[in-house]
């Protein structure tokens, strides 16, 4: 499970604007790359869990850029 989430987040940091923004903000705050990636993994997992709970789609989800 962790490997799948890791790879999904790694791809999302390159191609998804919202996740890319989270990742870049953490890097600008001085976090190491691996720490920033794991933080994005956790945030992505929380967002996906909320989406499943509310049966929402990704583009419909109210995703904020705050942590």
C-alpha positions in Angstrom: 0.0 0.0 0.0 2.8 2.4 0.9 4.6 1.8 -2.4 1.5 2.5 -4.4 0.8 5.7 -2.5 4.4 6.7 -2.8 4.4 6.3 -6.6 1.0 8.0 -7.0 2.2 11.0 -5.0 5.5 11.1 -6.8 3.6 11.3 -10.1 1.2 13.8 -8.7 4.0 16.1 -7.6 5.0 16.4 -11.2 1.6 16.5 -13.0 -1.2 17.5 -10.6 -1.2 21.3 -10.0 -2.6 21.1 -6.4 -0.2 18.4 -5.2 2.7 20.2 -7.0 1.8 23.4 -5.1 1.8 21.5 -1.7 5.1 20.0 -2.5 6.8 23.2 -3.7 5.5 25.1 -0.7 7.1 22.5 1.6 10.4 22.6 -0.3 10.4 26.4 -0.1 9.9 26.2 3.6 13.2 24.3 3.8 11.9 20.7 4.2 14.0 17.9 2.7 12.5 16.4 -0.5 11.7 13.0 1.1 10.0 14.7 4.0 8.0 16.9 1.7 6.9 13.9 -0.4 5.8 12.0 2.7 3.8 15.0 3.9 2.1 15.2 0.5 1.4 11.4 0.7 -0.4 11.9 4.0 -2.3 15.0 2.7 -3.3 13.1 -0.4 -4.5 10.1 1.6 -6.6 12.4 3.9 -8.2 14.1 0.8 -8.9 10.8 -0.9 -10.4 9.4 2.3 -12.7 12.4 2.6 -13.6 12.1 -1.1 -14.6 8.4 -0.6 -16.6 9.3 2.5 -18.6 12.0 0.7 -18.6 10.2 -2.7 -17.1 13.2 -4.5 -14.9 13.3 -7.6 -11.5 14.8 -7.6 -12.4 17.9 -9.6 -15.5 18.4 -7.3 -13.5 18.2 -4.1 -12.9 21.4 -2.2 -9.2 21.1 -1.9 -7.4 23.9 -0.2 -3.7 24.7 -0.4 -3.3 25.0 3.4 -2.0 22.1 5.4 
